[in-house]
Amino acid sequence: MSLVEVRKSSIHVEEVWHEGGPRLDAPLRIAVAQAVVRNPYAGRYVEDLMPFMADLKELGLSLSRQLVESIGGADRIEAYGKGAIVGVDGELEHGALWHEAGGWSMREVLTDALAIVPSSTIVGGFGARLPIPLGHKEAAFVRSHFLSAELGLQDGPRPGEIVFGLAMATGGRIHARAGGLRVEQISVRDGQR
């Protein structure tokens, strides 16, 4: 029996047409899929957390697939990230289990993903919000794709829950002009440059 018990889930997609500069022909789409999950280790110290991490893999795959569908296909996705908000009866390490389960799931669904999946985890109460850092899926040094998406729900996490989230975007910051490696300069194929 799986340790993953989902209370609720959601997908949020925003479209950004401009940020004060010229309006885009097609919007930047940023999507977050999240699930509120019972924390099987809340309120107690457990040495071996690996069974929960293994069970979270299916949730990661499901959320990844939903994100791809909500954005319009894997070929449109350029940036990604992940995050977790652990309820106050848990610990940061419980959220850290999402690094592999969420990150590798996105890599499996996005077959051309080479770069590290940016991540953030906090312990928080009802209505806590967490900026999920995003980065380019093929090269971590593409500065234009350093942006964020918001994770959080108004009624979670409860003390014995964790909100696990994944985020994907169709591009980087609109009208990015802060220098650095550009998408068209990706050449090394090492996940960095």
ROTORLUM-559052 format. One record per residue: x, y, z of N, C-alpha, C in turn. Coordinates in steps of 0.1 Angstrom, whole numbers, padded with zeros to 4 digits, always signed. Layout:
<sites>
XYZXYZXYZ ...
</sites>
This chain:
<sites>
+0008-0012+0000+0000+0000+0000+0009+0013+0000 +0005+0022-0008+0013+0035-0009+0012+0043+0003 +0023+0050+0007+0023+0060+0018+0017+0073+0013 +0015+0075+0000+0010+0088-0005-0005+0088-0005 -0010+0097+0004-0025+0099+0004-0027+0114+0001 -0033+0116-0011-0035+0130-0016-0049+0135-0011 -0049+0146-0004-0062+0153+0000-0068+0161-0011 -0060+0168-0018-0064+0176-0029-0053+0180-0038 -0056+0184-0050-0045+0188-0060-0051+0199-0068 -0042+0207-0075-0046+0217-0084-0036+0220-0094 -0040+0226-0105-0031+0231-0115-0035+0246-0117 -0025+0254-0118-0027+0269-0120-0018+0272-0132 -0024+0279-0142-0017+0283-0154-0019+0298-0155 -0008+0306-0156-0009+0320-0159-0003+0323-0172 -0008+0333-0178-0003+0338-0191+0001+0352-0189 +0014+0355-0193+0019+0368-0192+0022+0374-0206 +0015+0385-0209+0016+0391-0222+0026+0402-0223 +0028+0409-0212+0039+0420-0212+0042+0424-0197 +0053+0430-0195+0056+0435-0182+0060+0450-0184 +0053+0457-0192+0056+0471-0194+0062+0474-0207 +0068+0464-0213+0073+0466-0227+0063+0462-0237 +0068+0459-0249+0059+0455-0260+0052+0442-0257 +0039+0442-0261+0031+0430-0259+0036+0419-0268 +0036+0407-0263+0041+0395-0270+0030+0390-0280 +0034+0383-0291+0025+0377-0300+0018+0365-0294 +0025+0358-0285+0020+0346-0278+0025+0348-0263 +0017+0345-0253+0021+0348-0240+0031+0337-0234 +0039+0342-0224+0046+0333-0216+0036+0325-0207 +0037+0312-0207+0028+0304-0199+0037+0298-0187 +0032+0300-0175+0038+0295-0163+0028+0286-0156 +0031+0274-0154+0021+0265-0148+0027+0258-0135 +0018+0257-0125+0022+0250-0113+0012+0239-0110 +0016+0227-0108+0008+0216-0104+0012+0212-0089 +0002+0211-0081+0005+0208-0067-0005+0198-0061 +0000+0191-0051-0008+0181-0044-0006+0183-0029 -0016+0182-0021-0016+0182-0007-0016+0168-0002 -0006+0164+0005-0004+0150+0008-0002+0148+0023 -0008+0138+0029-0006+0134+0043+0008+0131+0045 +0014+0137+0056+0028+0134+0059+0028+0122+0069 +0033+0110+0064+0032+0098+0072+0042+0099+0084 +0051+0109+0084+0061+0110+0094+0059+0122+0104 +0048+0128+0102+0045+0140+0110+0045+0137+0125 +0051+0146+0132+0051+0145+0147+0061+0135+0153 +0069+0129+0145+0078+0119+0150+0091+0118+0141 +0102+0114+0147+0114+0112+0140+0115+0097+0134 +0117+0096+0121+0118+0083+0115+0131+0083+0107 +0140+0073+0110+0153+0073+0104+0152+0070+0089 +0145+0060+0085+0144+0056+0070+0132+0063+0063 +0135+0073+0055+0124+0080+0048+0123+0075+0034 +0131+0066+0030+0132+0061+0016+0119+0055+0010 +0111+0048+0019+0098+0042+0013+0089+0053+0008 +0088+0064+0016+0079+0076+0011+0084+0082-0001 +0098+0084-0002+0103+0089-0015+0100+0080-0027 +0101+0067-0025+0099+0058-0036+0084+0059-0040 +0075+0060-0031+0061+0061-0034+0057+0075-0040 +0065+0085-0037+0062+0098-0043+0065+0099-0058 +0072+0090-0063+0076+0090-0077+0063+0090-0086 +0053+0082-0083+0041+0082-0091+0034+0096-0091 +0034+0102-0079+0028+0116-0078+0036+0125-0087 +0049+0124-0087+0057+0133-0095+0054+0131-0110 +0053+0118-0114+0050+0116-0128+0036+0121-0132 +0026+0119-0123+0013+0124-0126+0013+0139-0127 +0019+0146-0118+0019+0161-0118+0027+0166-0131 +0038+0159-0134+0046+0163-0146+0037+0162-0159 +0030+0151-0160+0022+0149-0172+0011+0159-0173 +0005+0162-0161-0006+0173-0161+0000+0186-0165 +0012+0189-0161+0018+0202-0164+0020+0203-0179 +0026+0192-0185+0029+0192-0199+0016+0194-0207 +0005+0188-0203-0008+0189-0210-0013+0203-0208 -0012+0209-0196-0018+0222-0194-0010+0233-0202 +0002+0231-0205+0010+0241-0212+0009+0239-0227 +0005+0227-0232+0004+0225-0246+0014+0216-0252 +0021+0208-0244+0031+0198-0250+0045+0200-0245 +0052+0189-0244+0066+0190-0239+0075+0198-0247 +0073+0199-0260+0081+0207-0269+0081+0222-0266 +0071+0226-0259+0069+0241-0256+0076+0245-0243 +0080+0235-0235+0085+0238-0222+0100+0241-0222 +0104+0252-0217+0118+0256-0216+0124+0257-0202 +0115+0259-0192+0120+0261-0178+0112+0252-0169 +0119+0249-0157+0112+0240-0147+0118+0243-0133 +0110+0238-0123+0114+0239-0109+0105+0231-0101 +0108+0229-0088+0100+0222-0079+0101+0228-0065 +0091+0224-0056+0091+0229-0043+0082+0221-0034 +0084+0223-0021+0076+0216-0011+0074+0226+0001 +0061+0226+0006+0058+0233+0019+0054+0222+0029 +0062+0220+0039+0060+0210+0049+0052+0216+0061 +0041+0209+0065+0033+0214+0076+0041+0214+0089 +0037+0222+0099+0045+0224+0111+0048+0212+0119 +0041+0201+0117+0045+0189+0125+0055+0180+0117 +0060+0185+0106+0070+0178+0099+0084+0185+0099 +0093+0180+0091+0106+0186+0091+0111+0188+0076 +0120+0197+0074+0125+0200+0061+0129+0187+0053 +0134+0178+0060+0139+0165+0053+0127+0158+0046 +0115+0160+0052+0103+0153+0046+0101+0160+0032 +0102+0173+0031+0101+0180+0018+0112+0177+0009 +0124+0174+0014+0136+0171+0006+0134+0158-0002 +0125+0150+0002+0122+0137-0005+0117+0140-0019 +0112+0152-0021+0107+0156-0034+0118+0159-0045 +0130+0161-0040+0141+0163-0049+0142+0152-0060 +0143+0140-0056+0143+0129-0066+0130+0126-0072 +0120+0125-0063+0106+0121-0068+0101+0131-0078 +0102+0144-0075+0097+0154-0084+0106+0157-0096 +0119+0158-0092+0129+0162-0102+0131+0152-0113 +0133+0139-0109+0135+0129-0119+0122+0126-0127 +0111+0128-0121+0098+0126-0128+0097+0136-0140 +0101+0149-0137+0100+0159-0148+0111+0155-0159 +0122+0151-0155+0132+0147-0164+0127+0135-0173 +0120+0126-0167+0115+0115-0175+0104+0119-0185 +0096+0129-0181+0085+0134-0190+0091+0143-0201 +0101+0151-0197+0108+0160-0206+0121+0154-0210 +0121+0146-0220+0133+0138-0223+0145+0146-0227 +0144+0159-0230+0156+0166-0233+0161+0175-0221 +0156+0172-0209+0160+0180-0198+0174+0175-0192 +0183+0184-0192+0197+0181-0188+0201+0188-0175 +0196+0200-0173+0200+0209-0162+0194+0204-0149 +0201+0208-0138+0195+0206-0125+0182+0212-0124 +0173+0206-0116+0159+0212-0114+0160+0221-0101 +0159+0234-0103+0159+0243-0091+0148+0239-0081 +0151+0241-0068+0142+0237-0058+0142+0246-0046 +0131+0246-0039+0130+0253-0026+0121+0245-0017 +0124+0245-0004+0115+0238+0006+0115+0246+0019 +0103+0247+0025+0101+0254+0037+0092+0246+0046 +0092+0249+0059+0082+0245+0069+0072+0257+0070 +0059+0254+0069+0050+0265+0070+0036+0261+0074 +0028+0271+0077+0014+0268+0081+0004+0270+0070 -0009+0271+0074-0020+0273+0065-0017+0285+0056 -0019+0284+0044-0018+0295+0035-0004+0299+0031 +0006+0292+0036+0020+0295+0033+0022+0295+0018 +0031+0304+0013+0034+0305-0001+0049+0303-0002 +0053+0297-0013+0067+0295-0016+0070+0298-0031 +0079+0307-0033+0084+0309-0047+0092+0297-0051 +0088+0290-0062+0096+0279-0068+0105+0286-0078 +0118+0284-0076+0128+0289-0085+0127+0281-0098 +0128+0288-0110+0128+0281-0123+0142+0283-0129 +0145+0274-0138+0157+0275-0146+0155+0268-0159 +0163+0271-0169+0162+0265-0182+0165+0250-0181 +0157+0242-0188+0158+0227-0186+0170+0221-0192 +0177+0228-0202+0188+0222-0208+0202+0228-0204 +0202+0240-0198+0214+0247-0195+0212+0256-0183 +0218+0253-0172+0215+0260-0159+0220+0275-0160 +0229+0278-0169+0235+0291-0169+0227+0301-0178 +0216+0297-0184+0207+0306-0192+0200+0316-0182 +0206+0328-0181+0201+0337-0171+0187+0342-0173 +0183+0343-0186+0169+0348-0189+0158+0339-0183 +0162+0327-0179+0152+0317-0174+0152+0316-0159 +0159+0325-0152+0159+0326-0138+0146+0334-0134 +0136+0327-0131+0123+0333-0127+0117+0324-0116 +0104+0327-0112+0098+0319-0102+0083+0317-0105 +0078+0307-0098+0063+0305-0099+0059+0302-0084 +0046+0306-0081+0042+0305-0067+0035+0292-0064 +0039+0285-0053+0033+0273-0048+0026+0277-0035 +0014+0271-0034+0006+0273-0021-0009+0273-0024 -0016+0269-0013-0030+0268-0013-0036+0275+0000 -0048+0280+0000-0053+0287+0011-0055+0278+0023 -0058+0266+0021-0061+0257+0033-0051+0246+0035 -0038+0249+0032-0028+0239+0034-0014+0245+0034 -0005+0238+0039-0006+0225+0045-0012+0225+0059 -0019+0216+0063-0023+0214+0077-0011+0208+0084 -0010+0208+0097+0002+0204+0104+0007+0191+0100 -0001+0181+0097+0004+0168+0093+0004+0166+0078 +0006+0176+0070+0005+0175+0055+0018+0181+0049 +0020+0179+0036+0030+0185+0028+0024+0189+0015 +0027+0201+0010+0023+0205-0003+0035+0203-0012 +0033+0194-0022+0044+0191-0032+0040+0198-0045 +0049+0205-0051+0046+0212-0063+0057+0211-0074 +0053+0211-0086+0062+0212-0098+0057+0224-0106 +0067+0230-0113+0064+0242-0121+0071+0241-0135 +0065+0245-0145+0071+0246-0158+0067+0259-0165 +0075+0263-0174+0072+0276-0182+0076+0274-0196 +0070+0282-0205+0073+0281-0219+0084+0290-0223 +0090+0297-0214+0101+0306-0217+0107+0312-0205 +0115+0322-0207+0121+0329-0196+0114+0342-0193 +0121+0351-0186+0115+0364-0183+0112+0372-0196 +0100+0378-0196+0097+0386-0208+0106+0398-0209 +0111+0400-0221+0120+0411-0225+0133+0410-0216 +0138+0398-0214+0150+0396-0206+0162+0404-0213 +0169+0412-0205+0180+0420-0210+0191+0422-0199 +0193+0412-0191+0203+0412-0180+0216+0405-0184 +0218+0402-0197+0230+0395-0201+0230+0381-0198 +0242+0375-0199+0244+0361-0196+0242+0352-0209 +0243+0339-0207+0241+0329-0217+0227+0330-0223 +0226+0331-0236+0212+0331-0242+0209+0317-0247 +0196+0314-0249+0191+0301-0253+0198+0297-0266 +0199+0306-0275+0206+0302-0288+0221+0299-0287 +0227+0302-0275+0241+0299-0273+0243+0286-0266 +0233+0279-0262+0235+0266-0256+0242+0257-0266 +0253+0251-0262+0261+0243-0271+0268+0231-0265 +0271+0232-0252+0279+0222-0246+0271+0209-0243 +0258+0210-0241+0250+0199-0237+0254+0191-0225 +0259+0199-0215+0263+0193-0202+0254+0196-0191 +0242+0203-0194+0233+0207-0183+0236+0220-0177 +0248+0226-0181+0252+0239-0176+0252+0249-0186 +0259+0246-0198+0261+0256-0208+0257+0250-0222 
</sites>
